[in-house]
Amino acid sequence: MTARLGLGGHLKALIREPLLWSEAVRAVFAMRRLGRFLPSSAYLDWRTHTAYGDSKASITSIDMAHYLRWRREMRTMSRWGRVT
């Protein structure tokens, strides 16, 4: 599963964007609260199929960074009562 996510490439992308480090840690701990370190393979197959049209596609570093920015923005908006 690590090879499928391209973890090395994602780590390199995170190193270039230090503002996303804390959000990446939050995302990991959110998964750990569910009892796993990474999402299940069935969930990843579904997400990659809906995003790329192929359930075996690799998640790009750009998409990972967009996801972390979206998580951070949604958390900030909900804190200020802008998300219902």
N, C-alpha and C positions, 0 to 999 in steps of 0.2 A: 504494500500500500504506500510506503514511503516513496518508492520510485514513481508511482503513479501521480502523486501530488507534486513531485519535483521539489522536495523539501529543501535541497541545497540552493536551488534557484530562488525559492521564496525567501530563504534566509538572506541571500545576497540583496534581494529587493528591499527587505526590511532594513538592512544595514544602511541603505541609501536614504531611507525615510524614517528618521528617528522619532518623528511625531506619531508614528503608528505603532511603536514598540509596546506601549502600555495597552493599546487596544488589542494587539495580538496576544498579549498575556491574558487579558480579560476573556478573549475568545477561547483560549485553551482551557482556562478554568471553568468557563461555561460548559464546555464539553465534559470536563472531569466531573462536574456536578451531576451529569447524566450517567456517570459510571464508566466513561470511556475517554481515552486520550484523543482519539480521532473519530469522526463520524463513521457510521457503519458503511460497509461497501454498497449495500442496497441504496442508501440515501445518496451516496456520492454518484452512483450510476444514474439515479433519477435526476439529480441536479445537473450533471454534465450532459445528459441527454437533452434536457430542456434548454440548457444554455448553448450547447454546441451542436446539437443534432446527432451526437454519437455518445453512447454511454461509456465508451472506453477512451474518450478524449482526455488530454491532460489539462488541468486547470492552470491558466497562465498566471504569471506573477502580477501582471497588470490587473487582472480580474481579482486576484487576492487583495491587492492594495485598494481597489475600488470597494470591495466588500468591507474591509476594515474601516475605510473612511465613512461608509454608509452606517456601520455599526456605531461609530463614534458620534456621527451627526444625529442618529435616532435617539441615542442615549441622552445627548445634550438637549434635544428638543423635548423629550419626555420629562426631563428634569425641570424645564421651565414651563411645562404645561401646554406646550404647543402641539402635542400629539394626543389624540383622544382615542 
